[in-house]
């Protein structure tokens, strides 16, 4: 059940011309950050994703089609991006496994020393 998905950090409209339909003020840039979720933990990574989309012609603009002006605007927004800090949080199942393994290890050590 390992799953990874991206959550949105920032969306912004940019005033550049669309390389496909040449409309003005219809480009939207979306920055996303990767979230990994398993049965035992949930982690936010440093991996980010950037998508540029034209709202007028409903087309995703890939980086190969970006003009120099679009690249400068994307770099500007990327510099001002407030990313979530990289973190890992254990779920209750992981805590239960961790505590039970420590208890079992403690019982084995006490039994080996002859205390129990």
N, C-alpha and C positions, 0 to 999 in steps of 0.2 A: 504494500500500500504506500510505497514511497511516491510522493508527488511533489513536483516543483511547479510553481506558478510565479507570475510576476504581478506585483501590485503597483498602482500608479503613484508616482511621487509628485509629478507636476505636468499640467497641461497648459499650453499657451498658444495663442493665435499669433502668427507672424505675418508681417505685411509684405512679404515677397510675392513675386508672380509665380504661379504654378507652372512647372516645365511642361505639363501636358495640355492644359486648357488656357493658360496664360491669364487666368483671372487673378485679381488683386484681393488681398485680405481674406483668402479662403484656405490658407494653409494652417494646419494645426499640428503642433509637435507634442509628443507624449513621451515622458521619461518614466521608465518602470524599473523596479529593483526586484531581484529574485528572492523568493521565499521557498524554503524546502521544509516539507512536513512529513514525518514518519510516525510510526506508532509510539516511538520512544521520545522524540524530541521535535522541536520546531526551531528552525534557524534562518536568520536573515544573512544573506551573503553580500559581498561587495560587487557582484555582477549587476550591471545595469544594461538597459536596452533603450534604444531611442527609435521612435517611429514618426515619420512625417506623412501626413495624410491631407489630401485636398478635399474639402467639404463640398466644393462645387461639382467636381466630376467624380467624386467617390472613388478615388484611386490612391493607393499607397505609393508614395514616392520613395524609391530605394536610393541609397547613397550614391550610386553610380550616376544618377540623373540630377544630383544636386548641383546648383551653380555655385560660384565662389561666394556670392552674396548669401545664399542659404547656408553655406558652411560657416560663414562668419557669425550669422545669427544663432545657429545651433551651438557653436562654441561659446558664444556669450551666455546663452541659457544654461549650458552645461557647467560653466564656471560658477554660476549662481545657484546651482542645485544643492539643496540640503538633503543629503542622503541619510537614511536611517543607519545607525551604528550597527556594525557586524555583531551579531549576538546569537546565543544558543540557549534555549530554555527546555529543561527536562519536563516531560509530562508525568502525571502521577504513576503510570505503569513503570517508568524508568526509575522513579524514586523507590517504588516498592521492591523492584529487583535489586537495586543498590543496597537498600537497608537489609533485605533478607540475606543477601550474600555476605554482608559484614557480620550479621548475627551467626550464620553458619560457620564462617571462618573463626569467629571468636569461640564458639562451642568446640570446634576441632582443636584449637590451640589449648583451651582449658582442659580438654580431655587428654591431650598429648602430654601436658605437664602434670597430670594426675590430680588436678584440683577437683575435677568432677568424677 
